[in-house]
Amino acid sequence: MKAVFQHLKTFILRGFLAIIPLALSYIVLRFLYLAVDQQVAGIIEKWIGRNIPGLGLVLVLAVLYLLGLAASNLTGRRFFGLIEKLSMRIPLVKTVYPLGKQISSAMAAPEKRDFKRVVLVEQFRPGLWSVGFVTGQCEDRTTGERLAKLFVPQGPNPTSGFMLMVREAEVREVGWSVAEAMNAVISGGLSGPDKI
């Protein structure tokens, strides 16, 4: 009976953790839709006297664009830093907020790390493949061989991982985009390309 409860507890927790990114995305988009589309679109409709289909979507995209611009400058970073500090004082939010931040930083990581391409590399034993991001190349002084510099992320937090130096001949090309591979890593393989 104890094993059954442990099994239920484990998989209920995993289910909860799997749904957090979806729930956070839904909450943010719903808030933007209600705050922007319902309020601003209603005001605009009063001004011009008619409803414009798709205006709410355009306004939500404009707000996201402006938030992206704000987050990219010093004042915006300070503002979001203040929001983060305040969020970490609210009991339920302080447990969910770091996960959301981790996911967003992981999604931004491909731009920051300048990953060249996605490959598979055998690890631990033959036939066991890990996803790796090629960050550059170098030459082995003793053999003259070309080596690929790989970053192998640890899911579900792809901001941590380790670096490998692997012979180019030992990596396997998969043809995935960096975003597809990052989605696969973050989701623990639940999402991502179906073919390698």
N, C-alpha and C positions, 0 to 999 in steps of 0.2 A: 504494500500500500504506500509506503514511504517513497519507493521508486516511482510510482505513478504520479504522486504529487510533485516530486522533483522534476520529472519529465514535463508535466504540465507547466510548472513554474518556468522552466528553461525556455520552452517554446512560446509561451505567452509573452515573456520578456523579449524574445527575439522578434516576435510579431510586432510588438510595440515599437521596438527600435527600428524595424523596417518601415513602419508607417510614419515615423516622425518627419522625415524629409518631405513626404507627400503632404502631410497635414500642414506643415509649415508653409509650403508653397501655396496650398489651397487657401490658408488663412490670409496670407499676404495678398494674393490675387483677389480674393473676395473683398478684403478691406479696400484695396485700390479701386475695384469696380464700384463698390457702394459709395466710397468717399468721392471718387472722381466722376464716374459715369452718372450716378443717380443725382448728385448735387450739381455739378458743373454743367452736365448736359441738360438738366432741367432748366437752369438759368439761361443757357444759350437758346434752348427751345422757346423760352418766353421772349427773348430778344428778336429772334428771326421768325417766330410764329409757326415753326414746324419741326418735327423730329427728323434728325438726319441719321439713317442707319449706319452703324459702324463708327459713329463719332466717339462713343464711349471707349472702344478699343483703341482708337487713335490717341485719345487723351491718356489712357493708361500707359501706352507705349511712350508717350511724351513725358509723363511723370517718371517712368523708369529711366528714360534717357537723362533727364535732369538730375535724378538721384545718382546716376552713374557719374555724371560730370561733377556733382558735388563731392562724391566720395573720392574723386581723383585729385582734388586740390587740398591744400593745407587746412583751410577753414573747414571744409567738409569733413576731413579726417578727424579734426578736433571735435566737431559736432557729433560724429558717429562714435568717437571715443567716449564722449560724455554720456551718450545714450547707453553704451555698453556698460559703463560703470554703474549707472542707475539700474540697468537691467539685472546686474549681478547681485542686487540687494533684494530683489523680489523672489520669494521662495520657489515657486514653480518655474518661473522664467529662468532663474539662474541655472537650472538643470537642463533646460531645453536650448537656451540661447547659445551655449558653447558648441553644441552639436550643429546647429544651423550655421554658425560662424565657420566651423571646421569644414562643413560641406561647401560653403561658398569659397573659402580659401583654396580648397582642393580643386574646385572648378576653375579658379583663376590660376592655379599652379602651372598649367601647360604654357601660358603666356610668359610667366615669370621664369620658368626654368628653360624655356626655349628648347623643348624636346624636338628632335629632328624627325624621328619615326618610331613606330611601335614594332617590337620584335618579341619572339619567345626565346627563352634560354633554358636549357636543361639545368635543373637544380636538384640537389639532394640525392637523386638516383636517375639512371637512364629512363626516359619515357615520362618523367615528371617535369612539366613545363611551367615556367613563371613568366608573367608579363613584364617586359622591360621597356624602358624608354631610352632611346639612344640620345645621349647628350653631346656626343662628339667622338672623335677618333684620336688615336695616338699610335706611335710606332714602338715596338719592342726593340730596345737597343741591341740585345744579344742575338735575336733571331731575324730581325728586320721585318717581322710580321706586322700587319695592320691589326690593331686592337680597337674594339668598340667600347666606348665608355657608356655603361648602362646604369640607369637608376631603376631599381626594382622596388616599387612601393609596397607597403604593407596595408592590406585592406582591413577594415573599411576606412582607415585614415591614411590616404595616400600622401600626406605631407611628411610622413616618416617612412623610412625604408633604408636601403643600403645601396652602395655603389659597387659595381662589378667591372672588371676589365676582362673582356672576352674576345677571343679570336673571331674575326668577322665570319669565318667559315662555320663557326659553332652557333651562330644565331639563326633563327628561322623567321623569315619575313611573313607577316600575317596580312598586310594590306589594310589594317584598321587605321582609322584616324585617331589622333590623340584623344579627342573628346569621347569617341566610342570606347577606347580602352580605359579611360578614366572612369566612365560610367560603370564599366564591368568591375573595376577594382572597388569603387565605392559601394556598389551593391553586393559585393561578395559573389559576383557571377550571376546574380539574378537577372540583370539586364546586360545588354551588350550584343555584339555581333553573334550570329549563329554559325558562322563558318570561319575556319582559320586556313 
